[in-house]
Amino acid sequence: MNESRSGGCVCGSIRYVCQGEPTRVTLCHCTWCQRRTGTAFGTEVVFRAEQVLLSGAEASRYRHVSDLSGRWLELYFCGSCGTNLGFSLEAVPGIRTVPAGSFDDASWIDPRRVAFRHVFTRTRRPWSDLSSHVEIFERHFRG
């Protein structure tokens, strides 16, 4: 399937198009993602890097080094409005995430259609709910 899905930042300075199907959707409950998103977890749609095409203003970047693994995550965001535009990972070269909430229409994101994974559930907030329809890991699924 070669579907195209689009989205972008709040102010419209940066747009993206994702071509094809994602690898999975990851819901990360680590405390860093909680702080990064300001909520209970980060919800990232994972694509191969070449599937994600950005246009408009250049995305700002921030490189964070994990105190747990020592590896980096490179965050992309709009320099004007601050919208999260996903990240890439040193641990998994060649992938690019896109935040689920930044798609123009996120109705296609469904655990019956796309593989979902919850990771770092050991720091899950008790007020967030885990669905029986998705894989659940106490730490990241890569160990």
C-alpha positions in Angstrom: 0.0 0.0 0.0 1.4 3.4 -0.9 -0.9 5.7 1.0 0.2 9.2 1.7 -0.6 10.9 5.0 0.2 14.5 5.9 0.5 16.8 8.9 2.5 19.5 10.4 3.1 22.0 13.1 0.5 24.2 14.8 1.5 27.4 13.0 1.8 25.8 9.5 5.5 26.7 9.0 6.5 23.1 8.6 4.5 20.4 6.8 5.3 16.7 6.3 4.1 13.9 4.1 4.6 10.2 5.1 4.5 7.7 2.2 3.4 4.1 2.8 2.7 2.2 5.9 4.5 2.8 9.3 6.5 0.1 11.0 4.5 0.5 14.2 3.2 2.9 16.8 5.1 3.3 20.0 3.6 4.6 23.2 6.5 5.4 25.5 5.9 5.8 29.2 9.4 6.9 30.2 9.7 9.9 32.4 11.7 11.7 29.7 8.8 11.3 27.2 6.4 12.5 29.9 8.4 15.7 30.3 8.9 16.0 26.5 5.2 15.8 25.8 3.8 17.2 29.0 1.5 14.2 29.4 1.4 10.6 30.4 3.3 9.2 27.4 4.6 10.0 23.9 2.7 8.5 21.0 5.0 8.2 18.0 4.3 6.6 14.6 7.5 4.9 13.4 8.4 5.1 9.7 11.6 4.5 7.7 13.4 7.8 7.5 13.0 8.0 3.7 9.2 7.7 4.1 9.0 11.1 5.9 9.4 14.2 3.8 9.4 17.7 5.4 8.7 20.9 3.7 8.5 24.6 4.6 10.7 26.1 7.3 13.7 24.1 8.5 12.9 22.1 11.6 14.9 23.0 14.7 16.7 20.2 16.5 17.7 19.2 20.0 19.9 16.2 20.7 19.2 14.5 24.0 21.6 11.8 25.4 19.8 9.2 27.5 21.0 8.8 31.0 19.9 5.2 30.9 21.5 4.0 27.6 24.0 6.8 26.9 22.6 6.9 23.3 21.2 10.0 21.6 17.7 10.9 20.4 17.5 13.8 18.0 14.2 15.8 18.4 12.7 17.8 15.6 10.4 20.7 16.3 9.1 23.9 14.8 11.3 26.9 15.9 8.3 29.2 15.6 5.5 27.4 17.5 7.4 24.6 19.3 5.4 21.7 17.9 7.0 18.3 18.3 7.7 16.9 14.9 9.2 13.5 16.0 12.7 12.2 16.4 15.4 9.8 15.2 17.4 7.4 17.4 21.0 6.4 17.5 19.9 3.0 18.6 17.7 2.4 15.5 19.4 4.0 12.5 17.2 4.7 9.5 13.9 5.3 11.3 12.0 8.6 11.9 9.1 9.0 14.2 6.1 11.3 13.7 3.9 12.3 16.7 0.4 10.7 16.2 -1.3 13.9 17.2 0.4 16.0 14.4 -1.3 14.3 11.5 -4.0 16.2 9.7 -6.3 13.2 10.1 -5.1 10.6 12.6 -8.2 8.4 12.3 -6.2 5.7 10.4 -4.0 5.0 13.5 -5.7 1.9 14.9 -4.2 -1.0 16.8 -6.2 -3.4 14.7 -4.4 -2.1 11.6 -1.0 -1.0 12.8 1.3 -2.8 15.3 1.3 -0.9 18.7 3.8 -1.2 21.5 3.8 0.3 25.0 7.3 0.7 26.3 8.8 1.7 29.7 5.6 0.8 31.5 7.5 0.6 34.7 7.2 4.4 34.9 3.7 4.4 33.6 1.5 6.9 35.4 -1.3 5.2 37.3 -3.8 7.5 35.6 -3.0 6.3 32.1 -4.8 3.2 30.7 -3.2 0.2 29.0 -5.3 -1.5 26.3 -5.4 -5.3 26.0 -5.2 -4.7 22.2 -1.6 -3.8 22.1 1.8 -5.3 23.1 3.0 -4.2 26.6 6.7 -4.2 27.7 7.9 -3.3 31.2 11.0 -1.7 29.5 11.8 -0.9 25.9 11.1 -4.0 23.7 14.7 -4.1 22.6 15.8 -4.7 26.2 
